[in-house]
Amino acid sequence: MSFWGGTSENTSSNNYTSSSSSFGGSKNRIGGVGGKNKVVTQVGILVERLRNSHSLEEVQESLDGLLDLSATNPIEVGEGSFRIVVDQLNSLVENSLSESTGQIIQSLLDILYAVCRIAKNSTVEQKEAALHRSDALLKNVDNINNVLNLLERAEMWVKLGGIQLLNTLHENRKDKLEDTILGCSAGMMRLMDVLTSENVHEKVRNDMLLLLDRLTRENDRIKEFVAFQEGFERLFQIVKREKSNSIVALDCLTVVKNILNGSELTKKLFAQTPCVRELEHLCSPPKPGVGIATDPDANNTPNNDSDRNVTNISVNEFRRCEMGLEILSQLLRCDIG
């Protein structure tokens, strides 16, 4: 009996494309048949080892090998390992294994990210392959539901891996990911819970804010869901805790602005929350000396009192005031009655 309990790639219930699927043919992807065949052979050996592993150490060694190869050969790793990687990730989530599997889960997420990611220097064939893998992952709502489940784990790197994968899928298939998250039980709620959970790591919170910024730009259903689920209150809690002119607070205000933009319903909901009282402070004039990081070696001596006031106002203070006025402007354009 293997570590995976006898799971076989051929018995998967998910309808993924097998390693025989082609993106331009084996000769064309890597500059020669020999190099291509060597990589395919390496992937095949690692997948076979992964399938027949009897310990956490053996599993991790196989995943490390696949992850190393995925950096330069994402097509081959995707074709050869995608099915088993997804199956084993789902198996670990559904069986609620202990924290000892955290490193394995992180590696599985990193491999999925690598084979779905479209980099600036990706070839046409690599882009096609990444989109194909993204479509395969999004085809089954349970895959995304399990990634959302992973965000509840304690390990910071697992959370970051899950958020990173969701951001990549959104870049590749925006509408499909948004629909899939809405189709998951409490999908958006679980994302918001990560944002405001107790002792959340700063990096996790910041990455989640970037994901929420993407999700709330255009989708009216997502905007309304966040608004109905005390999203404004949660975001303003962070604004107050982090100081209104911090980068994190400005990211929160960007999400608030997204939620309000183009939606009469969310504007009316916002006007009914205590958050509306915070606009007085947000719209107040920028304050000199707030949030300024001084450089003792710089010659920033102002010529007069007016210059002194301007140079002592941080960019974030201007942004805080600008964001507050933009939110207020949106509310004023709405018939609150």
N, C-alpha and C positions, 0 to 999 in steps of 0.2 A: 504494500500500500504506500503510495507516494504521499508527500506532504499535502498535496491537493486532494487527497482522498480518491485518487483514480480518475480525476477529471481528464477527459481527452478532448483535444481540439476538434475531433471529428464528431463529437456528440453534443457540440454546442447547440443551444436552442436559439441563439441569435443568428440572424441571416447576414453574416458578414462576407465580404468578398475574400476568396481564398488567395493564397500566394501566387496563383497562376494568373491573376488579373494583371493587365499590362498597361503601362504608361509610356508608350514610345518604343517598347521592345527592349530586350536585355542588352543588345549590342549598343544601342544608342544612349542609354542612361549613363553608363560609366565608360570612359574612353577605351574600352576593349573587352572582349569576351572573358579573358583571363581574370582581370580585376573584378569584373561583375560576378563571375562564378565563385571567386574566392569569398567575396562578401556574402553571397547567398548561402554558401556552404557554412560559413561562420554563424550566420543567423540561424540556420537550420539546426546546427549542433547545440547552440545555446537554448533554442526553444525546446529541443528534445531533453536537454538537461533540466530545464525548468519544469517540464511536464513530469519528469521522473524523480524530482528532488525529494529527499527524505528528511531534510532538516532546514531550518531557517537560514543557516549559513550557506547551504547549497543553492537555495532559492536566491539569496541576495547576490551571490557570485554570478549567477546566470543573468540576473537583471542588470547588474553593473556592466557586464559585457555588452548587453543589448543597448544600454544607455550610451556607452562609449561609441558604439557603432552608429547610433542614431544621429550623432552630431555631424557626421559627414555623409552618411548614407541613409537618410530618412525614408526614402522610397523602399529600399530593400528591407529595412527593419519593419516598416509598416506592413508590407506585403507578407512577411514571414511570421510576424509575432502579434499583429494587431488583435486577432481573435482571442488568443490565449491570454493576452494582457488584460483585455476588457473582461473576459470571463473570470479571471482570477481576482481582479479588483472587485467585481460584483460579489464574488464568493466571500471575500474577506469582509466586506461591508455587511452583507446579509447574515453572516455567521457571528458578527460582533466579536471578533477575536480580540485578544488583549492588546495592551500597548506595545508588547514585544513585536508586533507586526507593523508598527508605525513606520519604520525605515523601509520596509517592503512596499507599503502603500505609497509612500512618497516616491519611490523609484518607479512604480507602475504609473503614477500620475505624470512623472517627468518624461517617461517614454511616450505616453499619449500626447503630451504637449509637443514633444519633438517631432512626432510624425504628423501632427495636425498644424504645426506652425508654418506660416509663410513669412520668410525673412526677406529683407530688402534685396539680397543677392540670390534668392531662390530662382531656379530655372523654371521655364514654362512647365516642364514635366513634373518638377517638384511641387509647383503650385497646384497642378491638377491632382496630384496624389494627395496633397494636404486637404484639398476640398473634398476629395472622395472619402478620406478617413473621417473628416468632420461630419459628412452626411451619414456615414455608417454609424458613428457614435450617437448622432441625434435621432437616428431612425427608431430607437427604442427609448421611450421615456424613462424606463427604469435605470438606464445608464446615467442620465443626468440626475435623477432622483438620488442615486447612490453617491454621486459627487456632492450633492447638497448635504447628504447625511454625514459625509466625511468632515464637513465644516463644523460639526458638533464635537469632534474629537479634541483632545487637549493639546496635541502636538502642533506647535506653531508652523512647522514646515509642511505638515499635511494640509493645514488650512491654506497656506500660501500656494501650495501646489494645486489645490482645487480651484482657488480663485484665478490663478494664472491660466489654467485650462479653460475655465469659463470665459475669461477675457479673450482668449485665442479663438474659441468657437464663435464668440460674438463678432469678432473681426471677420471671420470667414462666412458665417451664416447668421447674420443679425436677426432677421425675422424668425427663422426657425428656432433659434435658441430662446428668444423671448417667448414664443408660443409654447415651447416645451417647458420652460420654467413655470409659466402660468398653468400648465397642465399637471404639474407636480403638486401633490398635497402640501399646502402651506409653503409653496416654493419661495415666493418673495418674502414671506414672514421669516423663513430660515435665514435668508440673506440679511435682513434687518437685525435679526437676533445676534448675528456675528458682530455687526457694527456696534451694538450697544451692550454686548455681554460683559460680565464682570472680569476685570483683569485682562481684557483683550490686549494683545501685543500691538504696539504702535504701527508696525509694518503691516500686520493683518488688517487693522482698521483703515489705514491709508489705501491699501490695495482694494479693499472692499468699497471704499468711497469712489474710487476710479471706476469700478464695475457698475456701481449704482448710477454714476454719472452717465455711462453709456446706455444703461437700460431705461433711464427716465427721459431721454432726449426726445423721443418721438412716439413711443407706445402709450396711447391714452389709457388702456386697461391697466398697465403697470402704474402709471401716474395716479390713477384713481385708487388702486389697491393700496399703494403706499400712503396716500392721504387718509384713507379710511382706517388704516391700521396704526394710527398715531405716529406716522412717519415724520411729520413736522415737529412734533414734540421731541422725538428721539434725536433728530438732527440738531435742534436748538439746544438740547442738553449738552451736546458735544461743543457747540459754539460757545456756550457760557463757560464750560469747564476749561476749554483750551484758549480762551481770550479771542475776541471777535476779529482781531486782525492777524491771527496766525494762519499759516498755510492750510492746516486742517480745517479751521473754521470757514475759510473761504471756499474750500472744497465742499463743505456741507451746504453753504449758501448757494453754490452752483447747482447742487442737486435740488434744493428748494426751488430755485428759479426754473429749473427744468420741469418740475412737477406742476408749477403754476402756468407755464407757457402754453397758451392755446387751449386751456381747459377752464371753462366757466365753473364747472363743478368743484374742481380742486381749489380755485380761488375763494369760492364761498365757504368751503370747509376750512381753509386757512383763516379766514376772517372770523371764524367762530372759535378759534383756539386761543389760548393765552399767548401764543407766539407772536401775535400781532402787536402786542405791547413792546416787544423787543425792537421793533422798527424805529422807535424814537431814538434809541442809542445807535442803531446801525446807520441811520441817516444823518446823524450829527456830524458837524464839520470835522475833517481830519485834524488830529491833535499833534502839535509839534512835540518831538522827543519821544513819542510812543513807538516802540518797536524798532528804534534805531540802533544799529550795531556800529559803534564808532571805530574808526581806524586811527590809532595814535600816530601813524606815520604819514597820514594823508594831510594835505594842506587844504582844509575845507573852510577857511576863515571867510565868513560872509562879508559883503561890502556894507550892508546896512541892516536895520532891524527886519525889514521885509524879506530880504534874502535869507536872513538867519532863520526866520520862521519856515520858509519854504524848504530849505535844505535840511531842516530838522524833522521833516515829515516823511515817514517811511512810505514806500510804494504800497505796502500792505494796508496802511491806513487809508490811502486813497482808494484802494480796491474795496475795503470794507464799506466805505461811504458809497461808492459807486454801486456795489451789489445791493445795499440797503435801498437806495433810490430806485434801482431797477425793479426790485420786488414791490416796493410801494407803488411804482408806476403801473405795474401789472394789475394790482388790486384796484387802483383808481379807474382803470379802463373796464372794470367788471361791474355789472349791475348786481350789487350784493343783496339788494332787497329781496 
